[in-house]
Amino acid sequence: MFTEKPLKVFVALAVLSFVGLLILQQSLTFHRVAMFIQDPSKKPSRVRNRFKLQNAKSEEGSYLGSRELGNEYDHNQELNIDSSIGIPVSQTLKETVEHRSSVSFKEAHEVSKSLEKQKSRMSSPKTLSKLNSPEQQTTSPSLDRRSRLPKALIIGFSKCGTAALRTFLTIHPDVISPILELRYFTEYYSKGPEWYRRQMPPSTEEQLTIEKTPAYIMTNESLTRIQDFDPKIKLIVIVRDPIVRLQSQYAHVFCHTKPSLWPPFKHWWNEKPHDQRIIHFSYYAWYIRQVYNQFPREKVLILSEDDMERNPLPVLKEAEGFLGLRPAYTDDMFVFNKEKGFYCFNTRSRLFPRVLRLVKVNRFTGCLGGDKGREHPPIGKNYLEHLRQVIRPLNEELFSLIGKRFQWDNFKKKP
Ligand SMILES: Nc1ncnc2c1ncn2[C@@H]1O[C@H](COP(=O)(O)OS(=O)(=O)O)[C@@H](OP(=O)(O)O)[C@H]1O
């Protein structure tokens, strides 16, 4: 009797703990499944509010992510440069914080921490190799499938839809592209062309490998390296309404920062005297002229993100012709996603399973990750007018340089 009672108590306790653990595990699994079904990247798109902006996450390894990837051991890290805006990070932070006299040391530290988090978010070059590895990207076995150097590059501009363009292009059966920005001509050049080749997913002789790194257009050094690498390479540049790009850049820089620490949009861009920062971001013509100085014009295609956002098909068709691909893009490949506010892959498309192996999109929605389509900050009427005045001549210079005009909402002539 004496020995039986403690035994019973012990058994009862053991059963209770087991059941408790089981319930805990089930609820965790349920939570994870619920999160998964919910799709954290979803957002009611162009209803851009502060809360959404703050919560936008860099899900894809593009710009933000892969930039940080390079920063793991790039020159920028040493120089402490935020390559998204081309100015020292410490300076950006300092300026950001200085703007708000009420910001405490603790808050400033938080800004710094959140930017550091952004920087270390992405993986090491090891992960880069893994993500772009042949195993990861093989679509079907073929004897002559091997990694080949790219014959086309998307070289700019950041925040202008470069990821969407690259992603959409890969639904073409003859297009192959590495998942991440490789930044070979800017940061990993010393690794040599064999390293670069090895990062490419395997392709057949007939397929075209395309790499995208928006930073390539920003320096003459990288353009010269591309020229040395292959003078016949095809280059794609995508631009965007410069005012929307400024909003997008602002949203990108502050996406992991408490809204209470954000400087007003106008102040942040005005921090540099004479609209220097605005011009740095909006003077597409200046950078494109450097490209034309080194490459024949027929090897350079200029597209607009705004056109692609409205309807990707004509833009892709233009790229298809330029790249010399057989016609394959059709409008049933893409569907407009109301929540995101732009087009995503049609998950019912026959070629969608192939896309899933080549790019990083949500398998249920067919859309790019949550760092695309962030909320944009509002711009006051007077400041908007100021931006228009500063930027309009830069746009005109661009249109006459490239010989075509883009319809950008912020610059539409009033009826
Ligand atoms: N179809 C589609 N799918 C996903 N994203 C789309 C698409 N069309 C345009 N865009 C807009 O592209 C903006 C991001 O540009 P990038 O990919 O060049 O950014 S990055 O430089 O690589 O970070 C990003 O801008 P923001 O919305 O301002 O963040 C996207 O809205």
The ligand as a Gaussian input file, in Angstrom:
#p B3LYP/6-31G(d) Opt

LIG

0 1
 N        5.588000      43.104000     -59.726000
 C        6.353000      43.547000     -58.749000
 N        6.732000      42.734000     -57.754000
 C        7.507000      43.203000     -56.754000
 N        7.972000      44.466000     -56.683000
 C        7.612000      45.309000     -57.663000
 C        6.809000      44.884000     -58.733000
 N        6.636000      45.927000     -59.558000
 C        7.281000      46.941000     -59.014000
 N        7.881000      46.588000     -57.879000
 C        8.592000      47.502000     -57.007000
 O        9.988000      47.296000     -57.014000
 C       10.495000      48.027000     -55.895000
 C       11.776000      47.421000     -55.422000
 O       12.751000      47.640000     -56.367000
 P       14.074000      46.741000     -56.423000
 O       13.693000      45.331000     -56.526000
 O       14.945000      47.295000     -57.485000
 O       14.675000      47.027000     -55.006000
 S       16.118000      46.671000     -54.571000
 O       16.982000      47.760000     -55.005000
 O       16.509000      45.371000     -55.127000
 O       15.994000      46.634000     -53.096000
 C        9.411000      47.987000     -54.833000
 O        9.157000      49.325000     -54.484000
 P        8.486000      49.777000     -53.104000
 O        7.060000      49.413000     -53.237000
 O        8.651000      51.235000     -53.083000
 O        9.203000      49.084000     -52.012000
 C        8.251000      47.337000     -55.540000
 O        7.027000      47.957000     -55.291000

